[in-house]
Amino acid sequence: MGLSFDSKWEAERWGQLKAMEKAGVVTQLERQIKFELKINDIKICNYIADFRYLLQQEDKSLILIVEDAKGIQTPEFKLKKKMMKAIHGIDIHLSYKNKR
């Protein structure tokens, strides 16, 4: 298949999400989703999420998750995270190795 990842953790997390998809807990799993960040019709930059998927809750309802597999949060990422919330109303879910 030849997928490439920015980090070992991102590759590992993809494997976890694929297993969750196989188990039926996650659906519509995608990776490397581009979001345009515009203010007043001026494009500032893009944010590329590592993963986007629907997660089934205990009550069987589905919630949309936009996830970033992180080692560290750079100043640039912190700004893009705030812009995603302000522009698109999306809270980015962060996943870390050994803690979720």
BALOBA-1460 file (C-alpha; in Angstrom, 3 decimals):
// residues 100
<rec num="1" residu="m" x="0.000" y="0.000" z="0.000"/>
<rec num="2" residu="g" x="2.913" y="2.315" z="0.728"/>
<rec num="3" residu="l" x="1.394" y="4.825" z="3.154"/>
<rec num="4" residu="s" x="3.832" y="7.335" z="4.617"/>
<rec num="5" residu="f" x="3.481" y="9.017" z="7.988"/>
<rec num="6" residu="d" x="5.122" y="11.995" z="9.672"/>
<rec num="7" residu="s" x="5.969" y="9.964" z="12.800"/>
<rec num="8" residu="k" x="6.039" y="6.464" z="14.227"/>
<rec num="9" residu="w" x="3.218" y="7.462" z="16.558"/>
<rec num="10" residu="e" x="1.014" y="8.636" z="13.673"/>
<rec num="11" residu="a" x="1.570" y="5.291" z="11.899"/>
<rec num="12" residu="e" x="0.815" y="3.402" z="15.104"/>
<rec num="13" residu="r" x="-2.346" y="5.441" z="15.718"/>
<rec num="14" residu="w" x="-3.498" y="4.733" z="12.134"/>
<rec num="15" residu="g" x="-3.161" y="1.025" z="12.920"/>
<rec num="16" residu="q" x="-5.238" y="1.465" z="16.079"/>
<rec num="17" residu="l" x="-7.942" y="3.362" z="14.187"/>
<rec num="18" residu="k" x="-7.992" y="0.747" z="11.390"/>
<rec num="19" residu="a" x="-8.544" y="-1.949" z="14.058"/>
<rec num="20" residu="m" x="-11.353" y="0.157" z="15.569"/>
<rec num="21" residu="e" x="-12.848" y="0.493" z="12.087"/>
<rec num="22" residu="k" x="-12.726" y="-3.288" z="11.614"/>
<rec num="23" residu="a" x="-14.485" y="-3.674" z="15.000"/>
<rec num="24" residu="g" x="-17.211" y="-1.256" z="13.887"/>
<rec num="25" residu="v" x="-16.438" y="1.417" z="16.486"/>
<rec num="26" residu="v" x="-15.093" y="3.853" z="13.865"/>
<rec num="27" residu="t" x="-16.535" y="4.564" z="10.400"/>
<rec num="28" residu="q" x="-15.626" y="6.853" z="7.489"/>
<rec num="29" residu="l" x="-11.954" y="6.828" z="8.512"/>
<rec num="30" residu="e" x="-9.799" y="9.219" z="6.458"/>
<rec num="31" residu="r" x="-6.287" y="10.585" z="6.766"/>
<rec num="32" residu="q" x="-4.523" y="13.819" z="5.770"/>
<rec num="33" residu="i" x="-7.646" y="15.986" z="5.452"/>
<rec num="34" residu="k" x="-7.013" y="19.575" z="4.362"/>
<rec num="35" residu="f" x="-8.966" y="22.452" z="5.927"/>
<rec num="36" residu="e" x="-8.631" y="25.966" z="4.520"/>
<rec num="37" residu="l" x="-8.288" y="28.630" z="7.206"/>
<rec num="38" residu="k" x="-9.722" y="31.910" z="5.919"/>
<rec num="39" residu="i" x="-10.543" y="35.134" z="7.724"/>
<rec num="40" residu="n" x="-12.644" y="37.807" z="5.981"/>
<rec num="41" residu="d" x="-12.326" y="35.836" z="2.717"/>
<rec num="42" residu="i" x="-8.528" y="35.956" z="2.960"/>
<rec num="43" residu="k" x="-6.779" y="32.602" z="3.007"/>
<rec num="44" residu="i" x="-4.341" y="32.554" z="5.905"/>
<rec num="45" residu="c" x="-3.127" y="28.962" z="5.602"/>
<rec num="46" residu="n" x="-4.211" y="25.331" z="5.516"/>
<rec num="47" residu="y" x="-4.448" y="22.903" z="8.392"/>
<rec num="48" residu="i" x="-3.982" y="19.243" z="7.527"/>
<rec num="49" residu="a" x="-5.537" y="16.899" z="10.064"/>
<rec num="50" residu="d" x="-3.945" y="13.499" z="10.523"/>
<rec num="51" residu="f" x="-7.312" y="11.715" z="10.791"/>
<rec num="52" residu="r" x="-11.062" y="12.305" z="10.550"/>
<rec num="53" residu="y" x="-13.684" y="9.713" z="11.445"/>
<rec num="54" residu="l" x="-17.056" y="9.029" z="13.012"/>
<rec num="55" residu="l" x="-16.789" y="7.462" z="16.472"/>
<rec num="56" residu="q" x="-19.653" y="5.430" z="17.886"/>
<rec num="57" residu="q" x="-20.503" y="6.415" z="21.456"/>
<rec num="58" residu="e" x="-21.775" y="3.993" z="24.126"/>
<rec num="59" residu="d" x="-25.347" y="5.123" z="23.373"/>
<rec num="60" residu="k" x="-24.733" y="4.219" z="19.678"/>
<rec num="61" residu="s" x="-24.739" y="7.892" z="18.563"/>
<rec num="62" residu="l" x="-21.934" y="9.024" z="16.244"/>
<rec num="63" residu="i" x="-19.635" y="11.998" z="16.747"/>
<rec num="64" residu="l" x="-17.205" y="13.476" z="14.231"/>
<rec num="65" residu="i" x="-13.590" y="13.403" z="15.391"/>
<rec num="66" residu="v" x="-10.805" y="15.433" z="13.777"/>
<rec num="67" residu="e" x="-7.583" y="14.096" z="15.273"/>
<rec num="68" residu="d" x="-3.921" y="14.984" z="15.300"/>
<rec num="69" residu="a" x="-1.314" y="12.470" z="16.490"/>
<rec num="70" residu="k" x="1.086" y="14.668" z="18.419"/>
<rec num="71" residu="g" x="4.536" y="14.430" z="19.874"/>
<rec num="72" residu="i" x="4.728" y="18.101" z="20.815"/>
<rec num="73" residu="q" x="2.495" y="21.110" z="20.202"/>
<rec num="74" residu="t" x="4.424" y="23.718" z="18.235"/>
<rec num="75" residu="p" x="3.413" y="27.396" z="18.405"/>
<rec num="76" residu="e" x="2.216" y="27.101" z="14.772"/>
<rec num="77" residu="f" x="0.002" y="24.121" z="15.647"/>
<rec num="78" residu="k" x="-1.456" y="25.896" z="18.705"/>
<rec num="79" residu="l" x="-2.468" y="28.820" z="16.458"/>
<rec num="80" residu="k" x="-4.001" y="26.544" z="13.810"/>
<rec num="81" residu="k" x="-5.898" y="24.652" z="16.547"/>
<rec num="82" residu="k" x="-7.455" y="27.928" z="17.740"/>
<rec num="83" residu="m" x="-8.260" y="28.941" z="14.150"/>
<rec num="84" residu="m" x="-9.971" y="25.584" z="13.477"/>
<rec num="85" residu="k" x="-12.252" y="26.217" z="16.470"/>
<rec num="86" residu="a" x="-12.934" y="29.853" z="15.513"/>
<rec num="87" residu="i" x="-13.452" y="29.305" z="11.767"/>
<rec num="88" residu="h" x="-14.877" y="25.791" z="11.473"/>
<rec num="89" residu="g" x="-16.188" y="25.186" z="15.022"/>
<rec num="90" residu="i" x="-13.988" y="22.081" z="15.267"/>
<rec num="91" residu="d" x="-12.130" y="21.070" z="18.415"/>
<rec num="92" residu="i" x="-9.105" y="19.041" z="17.335"/>
<rec num="93" residu="h" x="-8.728" y="15.832" z="19.340"/>
<rec num="94" residu="l" x="-5.087" y="15.246" z="20.250"/>
<rec num="95" residu="s" x="-3.732" y="11.736" z="20.644"/>
<rec num="96" residu="y" x="-0.406" y="11.093" z="22.346"/>
<rec num="97" residu="k" x="1.588" y="7.917" z="22.631"/>
<rec num="98" residu="n" x="0.884" y="6.194" z="25.986"/>
<rec num="99" residu="k" x="-1.964" y="8.597" z="26.803"/>
<rec num="100" residu="r" x="-5.241" y="9.512" z="25.135"/>
